[in-house]
Amino acid sequence: MKVLQKQFLHPRYWPNWLGLTLMRLSVTLPASWQLAIGKCIGQLMWLFAKDRARIARRNLELCFPELSEDARHNLLRRNMQTMGMMPLETALSWWASDARLAKRVDYRGLEHIQAALAKGKGVILLTGHFTSMELGGRLIMLKQPTYVMFRELKSPLFNAVMLKYRNFHSEGTVLQADMRGMLRALKKNKVVWYAPDQDFGRRTSVFAKFFGVQAATIPATARIAKMSGAAIVPYVPIRQPDGRYLIDIGPELDNFPTGDDLADAQRINDWVESQVRRSPEQYLWVHRRFKTQPEGKGKLYK
C-alpha cells in the first residue's frame, strides 16, 4: 500500500498526519529530550487512556500477586512511561539514520546469530512484545539483514507508513498469516524476526502458563522450526536509563522442538517470562494476554 494516496488526503486522516509529523520531528531531538517527552506522553496515557491502564493493571494483578498494591501501582506508572516512548522509538526506527542509531546501542551475543546461520537452515529470531520492540528490530538490522513479520494495524495510513519503512530497512516483510512466506525465507537461510506472545484465540492455540496463569499460546514457533530445521535464537531489546539500548541475544534453544506442542509452547512462555522479569515495566501489559481461557473468553477481564 502506498502512502501518497488520494484517500489519505481526506480530513479524517489529518490527525494522523499531524501525529506522523510530530513523530518525524522528534527524531531530531537529543535522547534526553526524547525521554522527557516520552514520560509526558506516558503521563497523558495514565490520565486519559483509562481502558488501557485498566487492562495493564489487571495483568499486573494476575502476574505479580506477590507484590503489594502500592508496588503494582508504581510498576503500572513506570509501564505507562515506557509506553510513552513507543511513538518516539517507532519514529527512530523509521527515520533515524544508521549512523545515529549506532551511537545509542550496545550488543551482546551477536555471535549466536552467526553460529545459527552457519547451520544453513535459517534463524527464527524470537522476541516478545516489549515496548522497544519496533526499534529493537531496526537495531538488529544494523548488524544483520532480517525479514520481519507484520500484523496489519487498524489505521490504513499508519499501516501504509509502517509497511513502507519496514520494507525499506529490512530484507522483506512477511504477513503474519503467511507461514509459507516465512518458510521460504528460512529455506534461503535468512533471519526472520518473530514475536508470538499474544492471544490469537482458541482455534490456533494451546494453553500454556505465563506467570502461572493459563494463556492461549500459538504452537507455530515449534511447528515452523520442525518444518524448516531453523534455529530458534531469542533476543530482547532493553532501554537503558540514559536513553541507550541493549540488544541482548541468547544462544540457540537446544533440543527444540521436542514434538510436544504444549511443552514447546511452555518453553517459549517461560523464556518470555524470564525476560519480562528483568524489566517488567518495559513489557506491553496493555494487551489482553489472558483473554482466552479454557473456561471461556474474557473471563479474567470482567
DALIN-V458836 format. One record per helix or strand. SS is the DSSP state (2 for helix, 1 for strand). FROM is the first residue (numbers start at 1). TO is the last residue. Records with the same first field share a line. If there is no record, write none. Layout:
SS->FROM-TO, FROM-TO
This chain:
2->6-9, 11-26, 31-48, 50-63, 69-84, 86-95, 98-102, 110-117, 133-141, 156-169, 179-187, 220-228, 261-278, 280-282, 299-301
1->105-108, 123-126, 130-130, 147-150, 172-175, 191-194, 205-210, 213-218, 231-239, 245-252, 283-283, 292-293, 296-297
